[in-house]
Amino acid sequence: MLSYLKGTLADIQKQGGHRVMLTMDVNQVGYDLQITSRFLSELPPLGEPLQAFCHLQIRDDQPVIFGFASRSERDVFRQLVSVSGIGPQMAMALLDTLGFQELIQAVVSGNARLISRTKGVGAKTAERLILELKTKLAEWRQQSGLTLTPGGGPMANVQEEVEMTLLALGYTNGEIMKALQVIGRSSTLAKNDNTEDWIREAIAWLSQSS
C-alpha cells in the first residue's frame, strides 16, 4: 500500500532507546516515520530532499509508518516481523543493534549469540529467528543480488572466539564489530580462518583508532 515517500526532511525527534521519529514534508503533507538511529546518521540537513522506503503497520487502529534507507532493509524488516514473537519494535531494535547486513549474516551463519545481543532478544528468540529465516534470507539475498560488504567480518566458525577474546580484553561490542568489519576488507584476511590472525589485526586496528 505504501512503498516509499519522497519529499523533504522537516523534523527529527529522538524518543529514547531505538526510537527516532522523523517528519517528511510530501507535497505540504507531513508524514511521521519511525526510523533507526543508524538511518538517522545518514539523513540530510533539515529542508533537504529525502526518500524513505516504508512499511505501514496498523495495530489497535493505530497506524505507524516505519522508514528505511533502502528497499532491501525494508524487505528484511518484513521478514523479521513474519516470525512469531517478533514485533515491529523488536525488528527495528535488531536492525539498529547489528545493522541490516550484519543481521543477515548472523542469521544465515546461525550466530544466535550475536543476534541475542539486542536488548529484549533472548537465546530462544534468536534461535527461532534463525530456524525460520536462515533459508529464506539466504535465498532472498541470492535472488536480490545483495552482496555483503567485502570482508564484513571473520568467517562464522571463528567469529565467536575472536569476539569473546576481544571482550575479555575490555573492548566494547561496538568497537569489536567496527574493527572486524574494517580489517575484514583485506583480501588476505577475509577468507582466513585463523583466529589468532584476526585477533592480532583487530587489536592493532583498535590501538590505532583509540
C-alpha positions as CSV (number, residue, x, y, z in Angstrom):
1,M,0.0,0.0,0.0
2,L,2.8,2.4,0.9
3,S,6.1,1.7,-0.8
4,Y,8.1,4.9,-0.3
5,L,7.8,8.6,0.4
6,K,9.8,11.3,-1.4
7,G,9.9,14.9,-0.1
8,T,11.9,17.0,2.3
9,L,13.1,16.4,5.8
10,A,11.0,18.6,8.1
11,D,11.8,17.5,11.7
12,I,13.6,14.9,13.8
13,Q,12.7,13.7,17.3
14,K,14.7,11.3,19.4
15,Q,12.4,9.4,21.7
16,G,15.0,7.4,23.6
17,G,16.2,3.8,23.0
18,H,15.9,2.8,19.4
19,R,13.0,5.1,18.7
20,V,13.7,8.0,16.4
21,M,10.9,9.8,14.6
22,L,11.3,11.9,11.5
23,T,8.7,14.1,9.8
24,M,8.8,14.3,6.0
25,D,7.0,17.1,4.1
26,V,5.5,15.4,1.0
27,N,3.5,18.0,-1.1
28,Q,2.8,20.0,2.0
29,V,1.6,17.0,4.0
30,G,3.7,15.9,7.0
31,Y,4.3,12.2,7.5
32,D,5.8,10.8,10.7
33,L,8.1,7.9,10.3
34,Q,9.9,5.8,12.9
35,I,13.4,5.1,11.9
36,T,16.6,3.5,13.4
37,S,19.4,5.6,14.8
38,R,21.6,4.2,12.1
39,F,19.3,5.8,9.4
40,L,19.5,9.0,11.5
41,S,23.2,9.3,10.8
42,E,22.5,9.1,7.0
43,L,19.9,11.9,6.9
44,P,20.4,15.2,5.0
45,P,20.1,18.6,6.8
46,L,16.5,19.8,7.5
47,G,14.8,21.1,4.4
48,E,16.8,18.9,2.1
49,P,15.3,16.2,-0.3
50,L,14.8,12.8,1.2
51,Q,13.4,9.4,0.1
52,A,12.5,6.8,2.6
53,F,11.1,3.3,1.9
54,C,8.2,2.5,4.1
55,H,6.2,-0.2,5.9
56,L,2.8,0.7,7.2
57,Q,1.8,-1.2,10.4
58,I,-1.7,-0.9,11.7
59,R,-2.3,-2.3,15.2
60,D,-5.2,-1.5,17.5
61,D,-6.3,1.1,14.9
62,Q,-3.1,3.0,15.4
63,P,-1.1,3.3,12.2
64,V,2.7,3.5,12.4
65,I,5.0,4.1,9.4
66,F,8.4,2.6,9.7
67,G,11.0,4.2,7.4
68,F,14.2,2.7,5.9
69,A,17.1,3.9,3.8
70,S,16.7,1.2,1.2
71,R,14.2,-1.2,-0.2
72,S,16.4,-4.2,0.9
73,E,16.4,-3.1,4.5
74,R,12.6,-2.6,4.4
75,D,12.2,-6.1,2.9
76,V,14.4,-7.6,5.7
77,F,12.2,-5.8,8.3
78,R,9.2,-7.5,6.8
79,Q,10.9,-10.9,7.0
80,L,11.6,-10.3,10.7
81,V,8.1,-9.3,11.7
82,S,6.8,-12.5,10.0
83,V,8.5,-14.5,12.7
84,S,6.3,-15.4,15.7
85,G,7.1,-13.3,18.7
86,I,9.0,-10.6,16.8
87,G,7.0,-7.4,16.6
88,P,8.0,-4.3,14.7
89,Q,9.8,-2.7,17.6
90,M,12.0,-5.7,18.2
91,A,12.7,-5.9,14.5
92,M,13.8,-2.2,14.5
93,A,16.0,-2.9,17.5
94,L,17.6,-5.9,15.7
95,L,18.3,-3.7,12.6
96,D,19.6,-0.9,14.8
97,T,21.9,-3.0,17.0
98,L,23.5,-5.1,14.3
99,G,22.9,-3.2,11.1
100,F,21.0,-4.9,8.3
101,Q,23.9,-6.6,6.5
102,E,25.4,-7.9,9.7
103,L,22.0,-9.1,10.9
104,I,21.5,-11.1,7.6
105,Q,25.0,-12.6,8.0
106,A,24.3,-13.6,11.6
107,V,21.0,-15.3,10.7
108,V,22.4,-17.1,7.7
109,S,25.5,-18.3,9.6
110,G,23.4,-19.3,12.7
111,N,25.1,-16.9,15.1
112,A,22.5,-16.9,17.8
113,R,24.8,-15.3,20.4
114,L,25.4,-12.2,18.1
115,I,21.6,-11.9,17.5
116,S,20.8,-12.1,21.2
117,R,22.9,-9.0,21.9
118,T,19.9,-7.0,21.0
119,K,18.0,-5.8,24.1
120,G,14.9,-7.9,24.6
121,V,16.0,-10.7,22.4
122,G,16.8,-13.9,24.3
123,A,18.5,-17.0,23.2
124,K,15.3,-18.8,22.4
125,T,14.0,-15.9,20.2
126,A,17.4,-15.8,18.4
127,E,17.3,-19.5,17.7
128,R,13.7,-19.3,16.5
129,L,14.7,-16.4,14.2
130,I,17.5,-18.5,12.7
131,L,15.3,-21.5,12.4
132,E,12.6,-19.7,10.5
133,L,14.6,-17.2,8.4
134,K,18.0,-18.8,7.7
135,T,17.0,-20.4,4.5
136,K,14.6,-17.6,3.5
137,L,17.2,-14.9,3.9
138,A,19.9,-16.9,2.2
139,E,17.6,-17.4,-0.8
140,W,16.4,-13.8,-0.7
141,R,20.0,-12.4,-0.6
142,Q,20.9,-14.5,-3.6
143,Q,17.7,-13.6,-5.6
144,S,18.0,-9.9,-4.8
145,G,21.7,-9.8,-5.8
146,L,22.6,-8.3,-2.5
147,T,26.3,-8.8,-1.6
148,L,27.6,-8.1,1.8
149,T,30.3,-5.5,2.2
150,P,33.5,-7.3,1.3
151,G,35.2,-8.6,4.4
152,G,32.2,-8.0,6.6
153,G,33.8,-9.9,9.4
154,P,35.5,-13.2,10.2
155,M,34.1,-16.5,9.0
156,A,31.4,-17.8,11.2
157,N,33.5,-20.6,12.7
158,V,36.0,-18.2,14.2
159,Q,33.9,-15.1,14.8
160,E,32.6,-16.1,18.3
161,E,36.1,-16.9,19.6
162,V,37.5,-13.7,18.3
163,E,34.7,-11.6,19.8
164,M,35.0,-13.3,23.2
165,T,38.7,-12.8,23.3
166,L,38.4,-9.1,22.5
167,L,35.5,-8.6,25.0
168,A,37.8,-10.2,27.7
169,L,40.4,-7.6,26.8
170,G,38.0,-4.8,27.6
171,Y,36.8,-3.7,24.2
172,T,33.1,-3.0,23.7
173,N,30.7,-4.8,21.3
174,G,30.5,-1.7,19.1
175,E,34.3,-1.3,18.9
176,I,34.8,-5.0,18.1
177,M,32.1,-5.1,15.3
178,K,33.7,-2.0,13.7
179,A,37.2,-3.4,13.9
180,L,36.2,-6.7,12.4
181,Q,34.3,-5.1,9.6
182,V,37.2,-2.7,8.7
183,I,40.0,-5.2,8.9
184,G,38.0,-7.8,7.1
185,R,38.2,-5.7,3.9
186,S,41.7,-7.0,3.5
187,S,41.5,-9.6,0.7
188,T,44.1,-11.8,2.5
189,L,42.2,-11.7,5.8
190,A,38.6,-12.1,4.5
191,K,38.9,-15.8,3.9
192,N,41.3,-16.5,6.7
193,D,40.0,-18.8,9.4
194,N,43.0,-18.4,11.7
195,T,41.6,-16.9,15.0
196,E,44.9,-15.6,16.1
197,D,45.4,-13.6,12.9
198,W,42.0,-11.9,13.3
199,I,42.7,-11.1,17.0
200,R,46.1,-9.7,16.3
201,E,44.8,-7.5,13.4
202,A,41.8,-6.3,15.4
203,I,43.9,-5.3,18.4
204,A,46.3,-3.4,16.1
205,W,43.4,-1.5,14.5
206,L,41.7,-0.8,17.8
207,S,45.0,0.5,19.2
208,Q,45.5,2.9,16.3
209,S,41.9,4.2,16.3
210,S,41.8,4.9,20.1
